[in-house]
Amino acid sequence: MIFVRVKDSDVLEIHYQPFDPVYGLGKTEEELLKEGILVDSVPEPEYIEGKASVLKYDQAEGKLYYEYEDIPLTGEALLEQKVKQLEEQLRITQEAVDALLLG
């Protein structure tokens, strides 16, 4: 069994050996169920470029699922995005100037 500590829909902790005599949590099943859930497996996240997977718990259905959040751009990816934005702004500005001059 795998122990998943949850608060509302947030997953706070996953412990793969909660009952192990050495590495376990030293609690009974009843004590653990007051703090979270016990599952046979944790689902694997789907890889989506530019997204981070966040494990959540659906209390109504009693199952784990993933939400996907945007990863903030850094380094080269951030520079590429800024260049594209500036190019678009330049294009719009140029169209406005052309309209005024040729209008």
N, C-alpha and C positions, 0 to 999 in steps of 0.2 A: 504494500500500500504506500501511496505517496500522500504526504500531508501538504495541504495548501492553506496558508493563513490568509483569510480574506476579511475585508472591512467594506461593507456595502458591496459595490461591484469591483472594488480594487483588490488585486492580488498583491499581498505584501511580502510573502515568503513561500518558497517551495522547499520541502525537505523530503529527499528521496528514501531515507531510511529512518523514519520517525520512531520505530520500535527497536532499532538496533541497540544491543546492550552497551556498546562502546560509543557509537556516534549518534545514537538516537536522542530524542528530546526528553526522555525520562518521564513521560506522562502516559496515562492510560488513554484508550480510545475515547472514552467519555470526556476526559479533560480536553483532548485535542478537538473534539467536535464542538466544544464551546467557543473555540477560537477560529475554527475554519472547517475545511472539508477533507475527507479522505477519498482519493480516486485511484483507479488502477493505472491510469496513464494521463499524461499531459499532452494536449494536441500540439502538433508541429506548426509553426507559423509559415505562412506563404511568403515567399520573397517578392517584394514589390519595390522596384528601384525608386529611390528617393523617399522611402517610407520606413518608419520604425514600427515594429510590432509590439503591442502592449497587451499582455495577458489580462483578461477580465473574467469576472464570474457573474453569470446570470442566475440570480436567486430564484426567480420564478420557474425556470426550466432546470435548475440544478446542474448547469454545465459550464465548462470553461470555453472561452472563445477569444479571438484576437480583434483588437481595434488597431487601425493603422494610422499613424500620425506622420506629418511631413517632417523630414529631417532638415534642420536649418542648413543652408548652403554655406560652405566655407571654401577658402582657397580658390583654386582654379574655377570651380563650378560657380562660385559667387561672382567672380570676375566676368565669366561668360554671360551670366544673367544680366549684369550691369551693362555690359557692352551692347547686348540686344536691346535693353531698355533705352539706352542713349541713341542707338541707331534708329529706333522707332520714333523717338522724340524729334530727332533731326529730320526724319522723313516728313513728319507732320508739319514741322516748322517750315521746311522747304516748300511743301505744297501750299501753305498759307501765304508765303512770300510770293510764290509764282502767281497765285490767284490775284494778289494785290497788284503786282506789276503788269500782268497780262490781262487782268480782268476787264 
